[in-house]
Amino acid sequence: MDQLAPPFDPKDFRRALGMFATGVTIVTACSEDGTQVGVTANSFNSVSLEPPMVLWSLANNARSLPVFIATKHWNVHILSNEQEALSNRFARSGEDKFAGLPLDKSVSNAPLLTGCSARFQCRTAFQYEGGDHTIFVGEVVQYDSSTLPPLLYVTGGYALAARKAGPVSTEAQANIEGALYSENLLGYLFGRAHFQFVHGLRGTLQQRKLSDTDFFVLSLLSVRQPLATEEIAAHIAYTGVDLASGALQSMVQRGLLLEQPGTPTFLRLSPAGSDAILHVLAAAKAVEADLVNRMGELESAALRNLLKQAILATDPGLPKLWQAPDTSDTA
Ligand SMILES: Cc1cc2nc3c(=O)[nH]c(=O)nc-3n(C[C@H](O)[C@H](O)[C@H](O)COP(=O)(O)O)c2cc1C
């Protein structure tokens, strides 16, 4: 065959192709003998609206290729932001990829996965050779979609979508000459976003006569309790709160915390403390729901992801709050 293109360095060619951001799909099918196959594929694309058609391509060395070639029916699942593990599972050859997965009823015998951003049930319309891949063009016979934010793939890694709203400025006059910092200073953005969010809880905190320290301690114990005084201090030291000034003792005296006798002293929420934090967290959830509603699901998911990255990057070594305590026998 004639050389159609210069001999590219495959790694570099792949890296260049990776500049094209895509979603992530899993394409499934079922053989005549009932064997279910599925592959992670980001080569998916829309083709035609009328008739509704889509395409994707599969490597000629994929184990599932014979099934996709033989069958007429396959389902494309646009994965949601929560389905990264599923994407990795279907990108590995060999194991039973469907073990333990709930399936929905499909128009064909092709497996229909759940929890996706969108699904297209297709019938093969055309098949083409495409170098070391086979291209499948399918007519969409059924589809559905959800509001779950889609998972993206770009520059060789998973990503999240956040719509670009043009240059975002919190104020009309964004840059003042001579100012020591601009509104793009991350510290300013973190701080302002934090205080504006917490502002929505102030009413509830004041009603319940709760200080910021009370709020930190109560919300910590609502996740994990009982905790020793030193553990509480270690968890919230990063906020700058000083517990040495008798803050915990005051919370015991006001009936928010219960002391467990012994050394060290362990503290847990009293019924009044539980009730108080329940109300504050309900208010926080309402503020969050309003924020998500204003920003959109996509942006909120992307923001969570970025905030987690920023928290990891600046972590002073806090004790892990969401991990189960290590109960392994160290004796
Ligand atoms: C994000 C991502 C996208 C992928 N896209 C494709 C693709 O479009 N076509 C393909 O043949 N393989 C693609 N793969 C690799 C296949 O998922 C992988 O080779 C899979 O193991 C094939 O399954 P099988 O050998 O059981 O058929 C992709 C992998 C990942 C992680």
Ligand as a Chemical Component Dictionary entry (heavy atoms), coordinates in Angstrom:
data_LIG
# 
_chem_comp.id                   LIG 
_chem_comp.type                 NON-POLYMER 
_chem_comp.pdbx_formal_charge   0 
_chem_comp.three_letter_code    LIG 
# 
loop_
_chem_comp_atom.comp_id 
_chem_comp_atom.atom_id 
_chem_comp_atom.alt_atom_id 
_chem_comp_atom.type_symbol 
_chem_comp_atom.charge 
_chem_comp_atom.model_Cartn_x 
_chem_comp_atom.model_Cartn_y 
_chem_comp_atom.model_Cartn_z 
_chem_comp_atom.pdbx_ordinal 
LIG C1  C1  C 0 -10.980 6.896  27.741 1  
LIG C2  C2  C 0 -10.763 5.694  26.846 2  
LIG C3  C3  C 0 -11.205 5.712  25.544 3  
LIG C4  C4  C 0 -11.030 4.624  24.702 4  
LIG N1  N1  N 0 -11.507 4.668  23.436 5  
LIG C5  C5  C 0 -11.371 3.609  22.617 6  
LIG C6  C6  C 0 -11.920 3.610  21.309 7  
LIG O1  O1  O 0 -12.548 4.571  20.900 8  
LIG N2  N2  N 0 -11.755 2.506  20.531 9  
LIG C7  C7  C 0 -11.079 1.409  20.983 10 
LIG O2  O2  O 0 -10.943 0.430  20.227 11 
LIG N3  N3  N 0 -10.551 1.366  22.211 12 
LIG C8  C8  C 0 -10.696 2.422  23.065 13 
LIG N4  N4  N 0 -10.210 2.383  24.336 14 
LIG C9  C9  C 0 -9.520  1.152  24.792 15 
LIG C10 C10 C 0 -10.518 0.013  25.051 16 
LIG O3  O3  O 0 -11.497 0.401  25.985 17 
LIG C11 C11 C 0 -9.778  -1.212 25.591 18 
LIG O4  O4  O 0 -8.827  -1.611 24.641 19 
LIG C12 C12 C 0 -10.698 -2.377 25.907 20 
LIG O5  O5  O 0 -9.982  -3.237 26.744 21 
LIG C13 C13 C 0 -11.160 -3.180 24.752 22 
LIG O6  O6  O 0 -11.951 -4.235 25.320 23 
LIG P1  P1  P 0 -11.974 -5.720 24.738 24 
LIG O7  O7  O 0 -10.545 -6.103 24.412 25 
LIG O8  O8  O 0 -12.589 -6.529 25.834 26 
LIG O9  O9  O 0 -12.815 -5.679 23.498 27 
LIG C14 C14 C 0 -10.376 3.459  25.183 28 
LIG C15 C15 C 0 -9.927  3.440  26.512 29 
LIG C16 C16 C 0 -10.117 4.548  27.339 30 
LIG C17 C17 C 0 -9.647  4.501  28.779 31 
# 
loop_
_chem_comp_bond.comp_id 
_chem_comp_bond.atom_id_1 
_chem_comp_bond.atom_id_2 
_chem_comp_bond.value_order 
_chem_comp_bond.pdbx_ordinal 
LIG C1  C2  SING 1  
LIG C2  C3  SING 2  
LIG C2  C16 DOUB 3  
LIG C3  C4  DOUB 4  
LIG C4  N1  SING 5  
LIG C4  C14 SING 6  
LIG N1  C5  DOUB 7  
LIG C5  C6  SING 8  
LIG C5  C8  SING 9  
LIG C6  O1  DOUB 10 
LIG C6  N2  SING 11 
LIG N2  C7  SING 12 
LIG C7  O2  DOUB 13 
LIG C7  N3  SING 14 
LIG N3  C8  DOUB 15 
LIG C8  N4  SING 16 
LIG N4  C9  SING 17 
LIG N4  C14 SING 18 
LIG C9  C10 SING 19 
LIG C10 O3  SING 20 
LIG C10 C11 SING 21 
LIG C11 O4  SING 22 
LIG C11 C12 SING 23 
LIG C12 O5  SING 24 
LIG C12 C13 SING 25 
LIG C13 O6  SING 26 
LIG O6  P1  SING 27 
LIG P1  O7  DOUB 28 
LIG P1  O8  SING 29 
LIG P1  O9  SING 30 
LIG C14 C15 DOUB 31 
LIG C15 C16 SING 32 
LIG C16 C17 SING 33 
# 
